[in-house]
Amino acid sequence: MLEVNVKGLLNGIHAVLPGMVARRHGTIINVSSIAGRKTFPGHVAYCGSKFAVHAISENLREEVAAIM
């Protein structure tokens, strides 16, 4: 789950963000779930990976908005 949900997210961002910054325009859509906001018993890795998706997406938006 961490490989797909977190590393996949980071690889996708790494692939498209430089072009977006150069164009000063673009949109990245990341898919999470309610597990990115609320925990569920027996789903530690899944919830953790979705919390990471949410945190990475929110922080990236904040950081990149200033330069775009």
TIVO-626110 format. One line per 4 residues: for each residue x, y, z of C-alpha. Coordinates in nm, 4 decimals, decimal comma, m for minus. Layout:
<rs>
X/Y/Z  ...;
</rs>
This chain:
<rs>
0,0000/0,0000/0,0000  0,2765/0,2450/0,0780  0,4470/0,1694/m0,2536  0,1324/0,2443/m0,4538;
m0,0421/0,5087/m0,2446  0,2587/0,7129/m0,1342  0,5491/0,6383/m0,3683  0,3146/0,6336/m0,6682;
0,1813/0,9736/m0,5656  0,5325/1,1144/m0,5253  0,6463/0,9697/m0,8597  0,3456/1,1233/m1,0355;
0,4102/1,4626/m0,8790  0,7784/1,4407/m0,9711  0,6845/1,3662/m1,3332  0,4443/1,6562/m1,3878;
0,5281/1,9350/m1,1428  0,8333/2,0819/m1,3214  0,6292/2,1348/m1,6398  0,3425/2,2865/m1,4460;
0,5747/2,5316/m1,2714  0,7384/2,6244/m1,6034  0,3950/2,6913/m1,7584  0,2709/2,8506/m1,4339;
m0,0470/2,6492/m1,4778  m0,1759/2,2997/m1,4138  m0,3797/2,0717/m1,1925  m0,2884/1,7560/m1,0058;
m0,5775/1,5418/m0,8830  m0,4966/1,2900/m0,6108  m0,7509/1,0321/m0,4970  m0,7810/0,9434/m0,1308;
m1,0708/0,8154/0,0773  m1,2391/0,8746/0,4097  m0,9480/0,6725/0,5511  m0,7355/0,9794/0,4843;
m0,9289/1,1637/0,7537  m1,0549/0,8917/0,9911  m0,8975/0,5707/1,1173  m1,0564/0,2251/1,1103;
m0,9577/m0,0798/1,3161  m0,7456/m0,3277/1,1250  m0,6512/m0,0814/0,8531  m0,3307/0,0723/0,9889;
m0,1268/0,0681/0,6665  m0,4192/0,1755/0,4474  m0,5206/0,4635/0,6746  m0,1599/0,5707/0,7133;
m0,1054/0,5744/0,3388  m0,4243/0,7730/0,2771  m0,3386/1,0210/0,5540  m0,0072/1,0665/0,3715;
m0,1877/1,1286/0,0410  m0,3981/1,3972/0,2061  m0,1037/1,5636/0,3832  0,1227/1,5585/0,0771;
m0,1530/1,6992/m0,1448  m0,2433/1,9780/0,0962  0,1152/2,0791/0,1658  0,2098/2,0689/m0,2045;
m0,0860/2,2950/m0,2838  0,0297/2,5445/m0,0222  0,3919/2,5448/m0,1379  0,3314/2,5556/m0,5130;
0,0542/2,8172/m0,4996  0,3119/3,0757/m0,4003  0,5195/3,0227/m0,7163  0,2400/2,9744/m0,9664;
</rs>
